[in-house]
Amino acid sequence: MRPLLITILIFLAANVSYGQPLTAWRVDDCMRYAVDNAPAARRAELAYADSRIDKTEAIASFFPSISAGTSVQTSFGRSIDPITNVYDNIANFNNSYSVSASVPLFGGLNVLNNFRIAKIATLQGKEEQARVEDQIALMTMQSFFDAMFAAENYRYALQNLEEKRLLLSQVKGQHSVGLKSAADVAQVEADVAMSEATLISYASSRDMSMIKLKEQMNYPQDEELVLDSLFLDIMPSSPDRENSAEIAANALTFLPEARIADYNVRSSSINRTTALASLFPSLSLQGGYSTGYTRGINRNGSLYEPFREQFRNRGGQYVGMSLSIPIFSGLGRVSRYRRAGNALKSAEQTRIETDRRLESEIIQAVADLENAEKEYLQYLKGEEASRLSYEVTQAKYREGLLSFVDVQTTSTQYMLARINMNNARFRYHIKRRVVDYYKGEPYIR
């Protein structure tokens, strides 16, 4: 019974201590949160919704336009008597009803072209939304790694300070037995003070980078955000060389910026066709039905047919066709066509410029990734060598074989080596994600 009770108490204590741990946010979690909460992403989503509304409106333009109306009128003085059909000095009450419809038969394919433009605008809006979300994810990823870099540097500075405090305690002990002088103690105390100031600086950088990350994510500044650093130990070993030309050629087929530039060319081409069609005649078909009710005011109502009979007997229909031929309008249509042609040529040049820029960015990103991998491996070796040198120098200083200046020099070199290695590691993770994005893998995984 007693072992069971002890087990239950241990289980309850564990739940009290660890019942609600803070969840560590991975870089993908931060990017996903930023995309879901960024105002820029919401604006892009609303713009895409507007483009879909425009597309639906363009589809509806294929159907006839129908309208209905009614009017009420009272006339006084000399007017036509509806009974005798001659002019008389009477007051009449008139109520009319009408419904009409119009169908464009030919308008230079404007309706079809407007639908094609709206369809392309919808695709373009979707790509623009993806572009904005990718940009938010990239900026959040950079802010995440900046925060991780600052946090790691703070941890290195804290470890360095703790080691120097331990060394100060040892030097004071050696001074008490006559193995170290008061000057040695003063040197170590001064170095500890400098390390404490350095730690404050790194703490400020850590806090500022975390504030920037929360701002980028649109995350509440007053809530704690714990970052996950377990992935930092995952590093490749001798990766294969990337084919930058092949990656660039394939990326231009799916990158949002490239597709937006292509859609701009297609939309400009249709706009030019629409402008050309405005030079041709347009033909439309109209039809309608109208009826009404009339009676004299201050006259015997029995003289007039009831409302139902007048509504039926006075009904009339009409059908007609309308042809509009543009002859001269101040060269407005011709100028519009010319401007549309220039806009098409400009869109084509923009597409070429966009493709070349993206190609250069992709090739540069692949080169940066390869350099980041090489730098990390070199800085890793340098960090290991600096660590061994620092440990040996500390041991020899305790034995009195080296001066404290040697300890300071190796300590600074070791700290710098750790920072450089840390920086190269984060640069690699960013470049790796960017290249994978150009290879078709989304930023958020």
Disulfide bonds with the S-S distance in Angstrom:
none
